[in-house]
Amino acid sequence: MELLPGDRENLAIQTRGGPEKHEVTGWVLISPLSKEDAGEYECHASNAKGEATASAKIHIVETLHEIALTK
């Protein structure tokens, strides 16, 4: 588990204001993406109004044929 992204040259945390007044949108930029970046990432946020947590998984594929198609 990595707690701080500062040690990775290909990972940056981005933020900007919005979409609504007094809100901030944040995201993680991983570039270039490599097999070592695969895994689950978590975001934890808190302020005076409460806390929120979200997670996402990155799965690296070699070819487009490895992606399951759903309709």
PyMOL Python script that loads the backbone (N, CA, C, O; Angstrom):
from pymol import cmd

cmd.read_pdbstr("""\
ATOM      1  N   MET A   1       0.838  -1.177   0.000  1.00  0.00           N
ATOM      2  CA  MET A   1       0.000   0.000   0.000  1.00  0.00           C
ATOM      3  C   MET A   1       0.880   1.237   0.000  1.00  0.00           C
ATOM      4  O   MET A   1       1.801   1.353   0.808  1.00  0.00           O
ATOM      5  N   GLU A   2       0.595   2.151  -0.901  1.00  0.00           N
ATOM      6  CA  GLU A   2       1.319   3.411  -0.957  1.00  0.00           C
ATOM      7  C   GLU A   2       0.438   4.505  -0.398  1.00  0.00           C
ATOM      8  O   GLU A   2      -0.705   4.663  -0.828  1.00  0.00           O
ATOM      9  N   LEU A   3       0.953   5.263   0.555  1.00  0.00           N
ATOM     10  CA  LEU A   3       0.155   6.316   1.165  1.00  0.00           C
ATOM     11  C   LEU A   3       0.343   7.669   0.508  1.00  0.00           C
ATOM     12  O   LEU A   3      -0.570   8.494   0.518  1.00  0.00           O
ATOM     13  N   LEU A   4       1.513   7.910  -0.063  1.00  0.00           N
ATOM     14  CA  LEU A   4       1.800   9.212  -0.679  1.00  0.00           C
ATOM     15  C   LEU A   4       2.237   9.022  -2.128  1.00  0.00           C
ATOM     16  O   LEU A   4       3.103   8.193  -2.406  1.00  0.00           O
ATOM     17  N   PRO A   5       1.645   9.783  -3.062  1.00  0.00           N
ATOM     18  CA  PRO A   5       2.018   9.640  -4.466  1.00  0.00           C
ATOM     19  C   PRO A   5       3.308  10.350  -4.849  1.00  0.00           C
ATOM     20  O   PRO A   5       3.791  10.159  -5.966  1.00  0.00           O
ATOM     21  N   GLY A   6       3.875  11.149  -3.981  1.00  0.00           N
ATOM     22  CA  GLY A   6       5.024  11.965  -4.323  1.00  0.00           C
ATOM     23  C   GLY A   6       6.264  11.205  -4.749  1.00  0.00           C
ATOM     24  O   GLY A   6       7.140  11.780  -5.394  1.00  0.00           O
ATOM     25  N   ASP A   7       6.364   9.927  -4.406  1.00  0.00           N
ATOM     26  CA  ASP A   7       7.546   9.144  -4.747  1.00  0.00           C
ATOM     27  C   ASP A   7       7.472   8.538  -6.145  1.00  0.00           C
ATOM     28  O   ASP A   7       8.434   7.914  -6.593  1.00  0.00           O
ATOM     29  N   ARG A   8       6.363   8.709  -6.832  1.00  0.00           N
ATOM     30  CA  ARG A   8       6.191   8.101  -8.154  1.00  0.00           C
ATOM     31  C   ARG A   8       6.204   9.188  -9.220  1.00  0.00           C
ATOM     32  O   ARG A   8       5.391  10.112  -9.183  1.00  0.00           O
ATOM     33  N   GLU A   9       7.125   9.076 -10.167  1.00  0.00           N
ATOM     34  CA  GLU A   9       7.277  10.105 -11.198  1.00  0.00           C
ATOM     35  C   GLU A   9       6.117  10.139 -12.176  1.00  0.00           C
ATOM     36  O   GLU A   9       5.879  11.176 -12.794  1.00  0.00           O
ATOM     37  N   ASN A  10       5.379   9.034 -12.342  1.00  0.00           N
ATOM     38  CA  ASN A  10       4.306   8.987 -13.336  1.00  0.00           C
ATOM     39  C   ASN A  10       2.929   9.244 -12.736  1.00  0.00           C
ATOM     40  O   ASN A  10       1.927   9.064 -13.428  1.00  0.00           O
ATOM     41  N   LEU A  11       2.844   9.659 -11.476  1.00  0.00           N
ATOM     42  CA  LEU A  11       1.563   9.852 -10.819  1.00  0.00           C
ATOM     43  C   LEU A  11       1.449  11.277 -10.290  1.00  0.00           C
ATOM     44  O   LEU A  11       2.351  11.775  -9.618  1.00  0.00           O
ATOM     45  N   ALA A  12       0.327  11.927 -10.602  1.00  0.00           N
ATOM     46  CA  ALA A  12       0.087  13.284 -10.119  1.00  0.00           C
ATOM     47  C   ALA A  12      -1.356  13.393  -9.643  1.00  0.00           C
ATOM     48  O   ALA A  12      -2.258  12.796 -10.230  1.00  0.00           O
ATOM     49  N   ILE A  13      -1.565  14.152  -8.585  1.00  0.00           N
ATOM     50  CA  ILE A  13      -2.894  14.436  -8.075  1.00  0.00           C
ATOM     51  C   ILE A  13      -3.289  15.818  -8.612  1.00  0.00           C
ATOM     52  O   ILE A  13      -2.557  16.793  -8.437  1.00  0.00           O
ATOM     53  N   GLN A  14      -4.437  15.887  -9.256  1.00  0.00           N
ATOM     54  CA  GLN A  14      -4.906  17.137  -9.853  1.00  0.00           C
ATOM     55  C   GLN A  14      -6.187  17.580  -9.149  1.00  0.00           C
ATOM     56  O   GLN A  14      -6.997  16.737  -8.761  1.00  0.00           O
ATOM     57  N   THR A  15      -6.384  18.882  -8.979  1.00  0.00           N
ATOM     58  CA  THR A  15      -7.623  19.425  -8.434  1.00  0.00           C
ATOM     59  C   THR A  15      -7.984  20.701  -9.163  1.00  0.00           C
ATOM     60  O   THR A  15      -7.125  21.388  -9.716  1.00  0.00           O
ATOM     61  N   ARG A  16      -9.269  21.004  -9.153  1.00  0.00           N
ATOM     62  CA  ARG A  16      -9.746  22.278  -9.701  1.00  0.00           C
ATOM     63  C   ARG A  16     -11.056  22.618  -9.013  1.00  0.00           C
ATOM     64  O   ARG A  16     -11.692  21.738  -8.433  1.00  0.00           O
ATOM     65  N   GLY A  17     -11.461  23.842  -9.064  1.00  0.00           N
ATOM     66  CA  GLY A  17     -12.723  24.257  -8.471  1.00  0.00           C
ATOM     67  C   GLY A  17     -13.907  23.752  -9.277  1.00  0.00           C
ATOM     68  O   GLY A  17     -13.828  23.600 -10.496  1.00  0.00           O
ATOM     69  N   GLY A  18     -15.009  23.492  -8.576  1.00  0.00           N
ATOM     70  CA  GLY A  18     -16.242  23.130  -9.256  1.00  0.00           C
ATOM     71  C   GLY A  18     -16.559  21.662  -9.145  1.00  0.00           C
ATOM     72  O   GLY A  18     -15.794  20.912  -8.538  1.00  0.00           O
ATOM     73  N   PRO A  19     -17.661  21.231  -9.711  1.00  0.00           N
ATOM     74  CA  PRO A  19     -18.477  21.958 -10.673  1.00  0.00           C
ATOM     75  C   PRO A  19     -19.392  23.015 -10.056  1.00  0.00           C
ATOM     76  O   PRO A  19     -19.813  23.932 -10.760  1.00  0.00           O
ATOM     77  N   GLU A  20     -19.706  22.919  -8.794  1.00  0.00           N
ATOM     78  CA  GLU A  20     -20.560  23.907  -8.138  1.00  0.00           C
ATOM     79  C   GLU A  20     -19.718  24.838  -7.266  1.00  0.00           C
ATOM     80  O   GLU A  20     -18.569  24.537  -6.941  1.00  0.00           O
ATOM     81  N   LYS A  21     -20.306  25.962  -6.899  1.00  0.00           N
ATOM     82  CA  LYS A  21     -19.636  26.902  -6.014  1.00  0.00           C
ATOM     83  C   LYS A  21     -19.271  26.195  -4.706  1.00  0.00           C
ATOM     84  O   LYS A  21     -20.065  25.415  -4.180  1.00  0.00           O
ATOM     85  N   HIS A  22     -18.096  26.462  -4.191  1.00  0.00           N
ATOM     86  CA  HIS A  22     -17.578  25.892  -2.949  1.00  0.00           C
ATOM     87  C   HIS A  22     -17.316  24.389  -3.061  1.00  0.00           C
ATOM     88  O   HIS A  22     -17.300  23.698  -2.042  1.00  0.00           O
ATOM     89  N   GLU A  23     -17.114  23.871  -4.259  1.00  0.00           N
ATOM     90  CA  GLU A  23     -16.760  22.472  -4.472  1.00  0.00           C
ATOM     91  C   GLU A  23     -15.398  22.379  -5.141  1.00  0.00           C
ATOM     92  O   GLU A  23     -14.955  23.309  -5.816  1.00  0.00           O
ATOM     93  N   VAL A  24     -14.747  21.251  -4.945  1.00  0.00           N
ATOM     94  CA  VAL A  24     -13.467  20.972  -5.603  1.00  0.00           C
ATOM     95  C   VAL A  24     -13.554  19.587  -6.221  1.00  0.00           C
ATOM     96  O   VAL A  24     -14.021  18.642  -5.585  1.00  0.00           O
ATOM     97  N   THR A  25     -13.103  19.473  -7.458  1.00  0.00           N
ATOM     98  CA  THR A  25     -13.025  18.185  -8.139  1.00  0.00           C
ATOM     99  C   THR A  25     -11.561  17.767  -8.161  1.00  0.00           C
ATOM    100  O   THR A  25     -10.683  18.578  -8.453  1.00  0.00           O
ATOM    101  N   GLY A  26     -11.304  16.509  -7.856  1.00  0.00           N
ATOM    102  CA  GLY A  26      -9.936  16.005  -7.864  1.00  0.00           C
ATOM    103  C   GLY A  26      -9.848  14.701  -8.630  1.00  0.00           C
ATOM    104  O   GLY A  26     -10.829  13.964  -8.723  1.00  0.00           O
ATOM    105  N   TRP A  27      -8.671  14.408  -9.182  1.00  0.00           N
ATOM    106  CA  TRP A  27      -8.455  13.165  -9.901  1.00  0.00           C
ATOM    107  C   TRP A  27      -6.974  12.817  -9.868  1.00  0.00           C
ATOM    108  O   TRP A  27      -6.119  13.644  -9.553  1.00  0.00           O
ATOM    109  N   VAL A  28      -6.707  11.561 -10.206  1.00  0.00           N
ATOM    110  CA  VAL A  28      -5.334  11.067 -10.273  1.00  0.00           C
ATOM    111  C   VAL A  28      -4.962  10.901 -11.742  1.00  0.00           C
ATOM    112  O   VAL A  28      -5.733  10.343 -12.522  1.00  0.00           O
ATOM    113  N   LEU A  29      -3.805  11.376 -12.109  1.00  0.00           N
ATOM    114  CA  LEU A  29      -3.282  11.223 -13.466  1.00  0.00           C
ATOM    115  C   LEU A  29      -2.085  10.276 -13.402  1.00  0.00           C
ATOM    116  O   LEU A  29      -1.112  10.537 -12.695  1.00  0.00           O
ATOM    117  N   ILE A  30      -2.169   9.169 -14.151  1.00  0.00           N
ATOM    118  CA  ILE A  30      -1.064   8.211 -14.221  1.00  0.00           C
ATOM    119  C   ILE A  30      -0.604   8.160 -15.671  1.00  0.00           C
ATOM    120  O   ILE A  30      -1.309   7.654 -16.544  1.00  0.00           O
ATOM    121  N   SER A  31       0.593   8.694 -15.913  1.00  0.00           N
ATOM    122  CA  SER A  31       1.088   8.753 -17.288  1.00  0.00           C
ATOM    123  C   SER A  31       2.611   8.731 -17.271  1.00  0.00           C
ATOM    124  O   SER A  31       3.236   9.568 -16.619  1.00  0.00           O
ATOM    125  N   PRO A  32       3.211   7.784 -17.980  1.00  0.00           N
ATOM    126  CA  PRO A  32       2.598   6.699 -18.736  1.00  0.00           C
ATOM    127  C   PRO A  32       2.120   5.592 -17.793  1.00  0.00           C
ATOM    128  O   PRO A  32       2.672   5.401 -16.709  1.00  0.00           O
ATOM    129  N   LEU A  33       1.105   4.882 -18.216  1.00  0.00           N
ATOM    130  CA  LEU A  33       0.544   3.779 -17.449  1.00  0.00           C
ATOM    131  C   LEU A  33       1.327   2.512 -17.748  1.00  0.00           C
ATOM    132  O   LEU A  33       1.616   2.219 -18.908  1.00  0.00           O
ATOM    133  N   SER A  34       1.673   1.761 -16.711  1.00  0.00           N
ATOM    134  CA  SER A  34       2.432   0.521 -16.903  1.00  0.00           C
ATOM    135  C   SER A  34       1.776  -0.598 -16.100  1.00  0.00           C
ATOM    136  O   SER A  34       0.860  -0.353 -15.315  1.00  0.00           O
ATOM    137  N   LYS A  35       2.249  -1.825 -16.302  1.00  0.00           N
ATOM    138  CA  LYS A  35       1.713  -2.976 -15.571  1.00  0.00           C
ATOM    139  C   LYS A  35       1.846  -2.806 -14.062  1.00  0.00           C
ATOM    140  O   LYS A  35       1.000  -3.291 -13.310  1.00  0.00           O
ATOM    141  N   GLU A  36       2.873  -2.137 -13.619  1.00  0.00           N
ATOM    142  CA  GLU A  36       3.082  -1.928 -12.190  1.00  0.00           C
ATOM    143  C   GLU A  36       2.013  -1.036 -11.569  1.00  0.00           C
ATOM    144  O   GLU A  36       1.862  -1.021 -10.347  1.00  0.00           O
ATOM    145  N   ASP A  37       1.272  -0.296 -12.386  1.00  0.00           N
ATOM    146  CA  ASP A  37       0.236   0.598 -11.881  1.00  0.00           C
ATOM    147  C   ASP A  37      -1.097  -0.111 -11.650  1.00  0.00           C
ATOM    148  O   ASP A  37      -2.022   0.481 -11.093  1.00  0.00           O
ATOM    149  N   ALA A  38      -1.206  -1.363 -12.069  1.00  0.00           N
ATOM    150  CA  ALA A  38      -2.445  -2.115 -11.875  1.00  0.00           C
ATOM    151  C   ALA A  38      -2.731  -2.267 -10.384  1.00  0.00           C
ATOM    152  O   ALA A  38      -1.814  -2.388  -9.572  1.00  0.00           O
ATOM    153  N   GLY A  39      -4.008  -2.260 -10.040  1.00  0.00           N
ATOM    154  CA  GLY A  39      -4.392  -2.452  -8.648  1.00  0.00           C
ATOM    155  C   GLY A  39      -5.566  -1.587  -8.274  1.00  0.00           C
ATOM    156  O   GLY A  39      -6.202  -0.972  -9.130  1.00  0.00           O
ATOM    157  N   GLU A  40      -5.851  -1.545  -6.991  1.00  0.00           N
ATOM    158  CA  GLU A  40      -6.974  -0.757  -6.490  1.00  0.00           C
ATOM    159  C   GLU A  40      -6.458   0.539  -5.891  1.00  0.00           C
ATOM    160  O   GLU A  40      -5.475   0.552  -5.150  1.00  0.00           O
ATOM    161  N   TYR A  41      -7.130   1.619  -6.222  1.00  0.00           N
ATOM    162  CA  TYR A  41      -6.783   2.940  -5.717  1.00  0.00           C
ATOM    163  C   TYR A  41      -7.948   3.461  -4.889  1.00  0.00           C
ATOM    164  O   TYR A  41      -9.109   3.272  -5.253  1.00  0.00           O
ATOM    165  N   GLU A  42      -7.639   4.117  -3.777  1.00  0.00           N
ATOM    166  CA  GLU A  42      -8.670   4.660  -2.895  1.00  0.00           C
ATOM    167  C   GLU A  42      -8.483   6.156  -2.712  1.00  0.00           C
ATOM    168  O   GLU A  42      -7.363   6.666  -2.689  1.00  0.00           O
ATOM    169  N   CYS A  43      -9.606   6.840  -2.584  1.00  0.00           N
ATOM    170  CA  CYS A  43      -9.607   8.273  -2.304  1.00  0.00           C
ATOM    171  C   CYS A  43     -10.392   8.492  -1.018  1.00  0.00           C
ATOM    172  O   CYS A  43     -11.520   8.020  -0.879  1.00  0.00           O
ATOM    173  N   HIS A  44      -9.793   9.202  -0.095  1.00  0.00           N
ATOM    174  CA  HIS A  44     -10.443   9.535   1.172  1.00  0.00           C
ATOM    175  C   HIS A  44     -10.482  11.060   1.281  1.00  0.00           C
ATOM    176  O   HIS A  44      -9.459  11.725   1.118  1.00  0.00           O
ATOM    177  N   ALA A  45     -11.654  11.604   1.555  1.00  0.00           N
ATOM    178  CA  ALA A  45     -11.795  13.050   1.695  1.00  0.00           C
ATOM    179  C   ALA A  45     -12.600  13.347   2.953  1.00  0.00           C
ATOM    180  O   ALA A  45     -13.499  12.593   3.325  1.00  0.00           O
ATOM    181  N   SER A  46     -12.262  14.451   3.595  1.00  0.00           N
ATOM    182  CA  SER A  46     -13.029  14.856   4.769  1.00  0.00           C
ATOM    183  C   SER A  46     -12.970  16.373   4.910  1.00  0.00           C
ATOM    184  O   SER A  46     -11.997  17.020   4.520  1.00  0.00           O
ATOM    185  N   ASN A  47     -14.021  16.907   5.468  1.00  0.00           N
ATOM    186  CA  ASN A  47     -14.076  18.321   5.803  1.00  0.00           C
ATOM    187  C   ASN A  47     -15.053  18.486   6.965  1.00  0.00           C
ATOM    188  O   ASN A  47     -15.471  17.497   7.568  1.00  0.00           O
ATOM    189  N   ALA A  48     -15.416  19.719   7.280  1.00  0.00           N
ATOM    190  CA  ALA A  48     -16.310  19.980   8.404  1.00  0.00           C
ATOM    191  C   ALA A  48     -17.694  19.365   8.213  1.00  0.00           C
ATOM    192  O   ALA A  48     -18.406  19.140   9.192  1.00  0.00           O
ATOM    193  N   LYS A  49     -18.081  19.095   6.987  1.00  0.00           N
ATOM    194  CA  LYS A  49     -19.408  18.541   6.695  1.00  0.00           C
ATOM    195  C   LYS A  49     -19.445  17.022   6.699  1.00  0.00           C
ATOM    196  O   LYS A  49     -20.529  16.440   6.668  1.00  0.00           O
ATOM    197  N   GLY A  50     -18.287  16.358   6.737  1.00  0.00           N
ATOM    198  CA  GLY A  50     -18.295  14.906   6.773  1.00  0.00           C
ATOM    199  C   GLY A  50     -17.122  14.286   6.048  1.00  0.00           C
ATOM    200  O   GLY A  50     -16.115  14.939   5.775  1.00  0.00           O
ATOM    201  N   GLU A  51     -17.278  13.000   5.740  1.00  0.00           N
ATOM    202  CA  GLU A  51     -16.228  12.235   5.087  1.00  0.00           C
ATOM    203  C   GLU A  51     -16.800  11.470   3.901  1.00  0.00           C
ATOM    204  O   GLU A  51     -17.993  11.169   3.858  1.00  0.00           O
ATOM    205  N   ALA A  52     -15.934  11.159   2.939  1.00  0.00           N
ATOM    206  CA  ALA A  52     -16.322  10.350   1.779  1.00  0.00           C
ATOM    207  C   ALA A  52     -15.137   9.495   1.361  1.00  0.00           C
ATOM    208  O   ALA A  52     -13.980   9.889   1.507  1.00  0.00           O
ATOM    209  N   THR A  53     -15.450   8.320   0.840  1.00  0.00           N
ATOM    210  CA  THR A  53     -14.430   7.401   0.347  1.00  0.00           C
ATOM    211  C   THR A  53     -14.903   6.809  -0.972  1.00  0.00           C
ATOM    212  O   THR A  53     -16.083   6.494  -1.128  1.00  0.00           O
ATOM    213  N   ALA A  54     -13.993   6.658  -1.912  1.00  0.00           N
ATOM    214  CA  ALA A  54     -14.298   6.024  -3.196  1.00  0.00           C
ATOM    215  C   ALA A  54     -13.087   5.200  -3.608  1.00  0.00           C
ATOM    216  O   ALA A  54     -11.962   5.483  -3.195  1.00  0.00           O
ATOM    217  N   SER A  55     -13.327   4.171  -4.431  1.00  0.00           N
ATOM    218  CA  SER A  55     -12.215   3.361  -4.907  1.00  0.00           C
ATOM    219  C   SER A  55     -12.435   3.000  -6.369  1.00  0.00           C
ATOM    220  O   SER A  55     -13.558   3.029  -6.874  1.00  0.00           O
ATOM    221  N   ALA A  56     -11.352   2.665  -7.026  1.00  0.00           N
ATOM    222  CA  ALA A  56     -11.389   2.250  -8.433  1.00  0.00           C
ATOM    223  C   ALA A  56     -10.265   1.257  -8.659  1.00  0.00           C
ATOM    224  O   ALA A  56      -9.239   1.293  -7.979  1.00  0.00           O
ATOM    225  N   LYS A  57     -10.470   0.366  -9.626  1.00  0.00           N
ATOM    226  CA  LYS A  57      -9.451  -0.624  -9.963  1.00  0.00           C
ATOM    227  C   LYS A  57      -8.927  -0.371 -11.364  1.00  0.00           C
ATOM    228  O   LYS A  57      -9.682  -0.007 -12.266  1.00  0.00           O
ATOM    229  N   ILE A  58      -7.634  -0.566 -11.538  1.00  0.00           N
ATOM    230  CA  ILE A  58      -7.007  -0.481 -12.855  1.00  0.00           C
ATOM    231  C   ILE A  58      -6.518  -1.876 -13.215  1.00  0.00           C
ATOM    232  O   ILE A  58      -5.755  -2.493 -12.472  1.00  0.00           O
ATOM    233  N   HIS A  59      -6.967  -2.362 -14.364  1.00  0.00           N
ATOM    234  CA  HIS A  59      -6.549  -3.662 -14.885  1.00  0.00           C
ATOM    235  C   HIS A  59      -5.864  -3.405 -16.225  1.00  0.00           C
ATOM    236  O   HIS A  59      -6.471  -2.829 -17.128  1.00  0.00           O
ATOM    237  N   ILE A  60      -4.632  -3.817 -16.358  1.00  0.00           N
ATOM    238  CA  ILE A  60      -3.858  -3.588 -17.576  1.00  0.00           C
ATOM    239  C   ILE A  60      -4.035  -4.775 -18.520  1.00  0.00           C
ATOM    240  O   ILE A  60      -3.916  -5.925 -18.099  1.00  0.00           O
ATOM    241  N   VAL A  61      -4.318  -4.500 -19.797  1.00  0.00           N
ATOM    242  CA  VAL A  61      -4.439  -5.548 -20.814  1.00  0.00           C
ATOM    243  C   VAL A  61      -3.366  -5.342 -21.874  1.00  0.00           C
ATOM    244  O   VAL A  61      -2.902  -4.224 -22.097  1.00  0.00           O
ATOM    245  N   GLU A  62      -2.980  -6.427 -22.519  1.00  0.00           N
ATOM    246  CA  GLU A  62      -1.971  -6.360 -23.584  1.00  0.00           C
ATOM    247  C   GLU A  62      -2.593  -5.968 -24.921  1.00  0.00           C
ATOM    248  O   GLU A  62      -1.994  -5.225 -25.698  1.00  0.00           O
ATOM    249  N   THR A  63      -3.811  -6.478 -25.185  1.00  0.00           N
ATOM    250  CA  THR A  63      -4.478  -6.182 -26.454  1.00  0.00           C
ATOM    251  C   THR A  63      -5.941  -5.850 -26.193  1.00  0.00           C
ATOM    252  O   THR A  63      -6.470  -6.149 -25.123  1.00  0.00           O
ATOM    253  N   LEU A  64      -6.585  -5.237 -27.166  1.00  0.00           N
ATOM    254  CA  LEU A  64      -7.998  -4.902 -27.045  1.00  0.00           C
ATOM    255  C   LEU A  64      -8.868  -6.147 -26.950  1.00  0.00           C
ATOM    256  O   LEU A  64      -9.982  -6.083 -26.431  1.00  0.00           O
ATOM    257  N   HIS A  65      -8.378  -7.275 -27.443  1.00  0.00           N
ATOM    258  CA  HIS A  65      -9.136  -8.525 -27.380  1.00  0.00           C
ATOM    259  C   HIS A  65      -9.334  -9.030 -25.959  1.00  0.00           C
ATOM    260  O   HIS A  65     -10.205  -9.865 -25.714  1.00  0.00           O
ATOM    261  N   GLU A  66      -8.541  -8.536 -25.026  1.00  0.00           N
ATOM    262  CA  GLU A  66      -8.657  -8.949 -23.632  1.00  0.00           C
ATOM    263  C   GLU A  66      -9.779  -8.221 -22.889  1.00  0.00           C
ATOM    264  O   GLU A  66     -10.102  -8.578 -21.756  1.00  0.00           O
ATOM    265  N   ILE A  67     -10.370  -7.210 -23.513  1.00  0.00           N
ATOM    266  CA  ILE A  67     -11.424  -6.437 -22.887  1.00  0.00           C
ATOM    267  C   ILE A  67     -12.761  -7.114 -23.154  1.00  0.00           C
ATOM    268  O   ILE A  67     -13.125  -7.357 -24.305  1.00  0.00           O
ATOM    269  N   ALA A  68     -13.489  -7.417 -22.080  1.00  0.00           N
ATOM    270  CA  ALA A  68     -14.801  -8.041 -22.226  1.00  0.00           C
ATOM    271  C   ALA A  68     -15.813  -7.013 -22.722  1.00  0.00           C
ATOM    272  O   ALA A  68     -15.926  -5.926 -22.156  1.00  0.00           O
ATOM    273  N   LEU A  69     -16.539  -7.349 -23.766  1.00  0.00           N
ATOM    274  CA  LEU A  69     -17.547  -6.447 -24.312  1.00  0.00           C
ATOM    275  C   LEU A  69     -18.905  -6.778 -23.722  1.00  0.00           C
ATOM    276  O   LEU A  69     -19.305  -7.941 -23.671  1.00  0.00           O
ATOM    277  N   THR A  70     -19.614  -5.744 -23.275  1.00  0.00           N
ATOM    278  CA  THR A  70     -20.970  -5.921 -22.761  1.00  0.00           C
ATOM    279  C   THR A  70     -21.885  -4.948 -23.473  1.00  0.00           C
ATOM    280  O   THR A  70     -21.478  -3.855 -23.866  1.00  0.00           O
ATOM    281  N   LYS A  71     -23.144  -5.374 -23.631  1.00  0.00           N
ATOM    282  CA  LYS A  71     -24.122  -4.505 -24.297  1.00  0.00           C
ATOM    283  C   LYS A  71     -25.144  -4.014 -23.315  1.00  0.00           C
ATOM    284  O   LYS A  71     -26.050  -3.269 -23.688  1.00  0.00           O
TER     285      LYS A  71
END
""", "prot")
cmd.dss("prot")
cmd.show_as("cartoon", "prot")
cmd.util.cbc("prot")
cmd.orient("prot")
